[in-house]
Amino acid sequence: MVIDEKEILSLLEDRKEPDREELLRILEEADSLKGLRAQQVIRLLHVKKPEHLRLIYERADRVKRKVFGDRVVLFAPLYLSNYCVNSCRYCGFRSANKELPRKRLTEKEIVAEAKTLEAMGFKRLLLVVGEDPLAGVDYLVRAIRAIYRETGIRIVHLNAPPMEVEALRELKRAGYGVFQVFQETYHRPTYEEMHPQGPKKDYLWRITVMDRALEAGFEDVGIGALLGLYDYRFDVLATIMHSNHLYRAYGTHAHTISIPRMRPAKGAAITPDRLRQYSVTDEELKKITALYRLSVPTAGVVVSTREGASLRRELLRVGASQMSAASRTDPGGYRHRQKTLEQFSTDDKRGLLEVMLDVIEEGRLPSLCATCYRVGRTGSKFTSITSRGLMKGFCQANAIITLKEYMLEAELDGLKGAFHKAIEKALEDIKDEKTRKYVIEKIRELEEGRRDLYL
């Protein structure tokens, strides 16, 4: 059983806010990096007092720093197609949207988009495709092979529909890193309401895809709920239960947990009243981010450009550790900047450089690292290293190295000073002398012209 719906509904009957003493006990347990039980999570979900929320946020940031240090991983999504046979009521790509111009990228166009993103400075991409019958396994295998063959992109992840084990095994052999599928909502009646037709209407097929992916050899998987489809407390508990299920069954938690929030989409069928019914406030999104961090400390908590710059900055302070940047949700949008093909609207329109500078101003370290997938720090090994607080050193070192490489390749004009100061501070923060010397040596090698270095 992936989640226990009866247990979640029972837990939700408890609406009592914890007192300070109970809150501190729970937060102290979270500090051990072992996560939280569902009974503890529901107590924290009911916290409303500002001073108690502040304690949660501070502890989430502390846990994030213990696990990953100051680094913030940056990536870009690359949408391959907006053809889809499903009719998800909240999505602009739904099959019933007859006004949407459709586009499926060719192999040549995929490479061109990837090269555009590479020129911006990205080293990791997330390919995104819906239930397009002509964008199946063969198409996705050709796409990643072309990207690796013709660009300098170092790791490609995939957000795609659920598949059989053998299909997933083929994708893994092709070189994909994380396989990502969002359940959208774990509340089955709402799921069925929101997905009236198409393969996606099969709730069980979707909720069990992570098991099939791990059986197929994908050591790292990404999950998430679309916040605002149903009571966020239900979906937060279910998401954490889903990750715990994966840990019990396969020894690894979800590698990433995303926190997408409902956004308007041209051509969607969901009504404004329905959007408002379960809308998630900014403060609630901050709480959700913090609770994912405390409950699944080894996961990358991912913030998309659905949110504005100021809120994304706040989410970094409460446990978020990965962010997309410069995102386009329309196939071909990085080169052609079309306006009519987007899946949903985005709020943060900034480019990669501007986002990186903002991360630096926050006292954190932008990272373009793609190392773990290439050296075997994945799956249960990643979970073990991270839960013992041993990943932080790798993250800090590789963030510095990739930031220096970006500095050497980007046109920064008068902005190099900010990057230089960030690197100097990050080097000072490395306590292990051997690691610091290694990173300094790699910086020297980068300056001499070498590339793609890592620890």
PyMOL commands that set and color helices and strands:
alter all, ss='L'
color gray80, all
select helices_A, chain A and resi 5-12+20-30+38-45+50-68+107-120+137-150+165-174+188-194+199-201+203-207+209-215+232-250+272-277+282-295+309-316+333-336+352-361+372-375+379-387+391-409+413-429+433-447
alter helices_A, ss='H'
color red, helices_A
select strands_A, chain A and resi 71-79+124-128+155-159+179-180+221-224+256-258+300-303+322-324+365-367
alter strands_A, ss='S'
color yellow, strands_A
deselect
rebuild
show_as cartoon
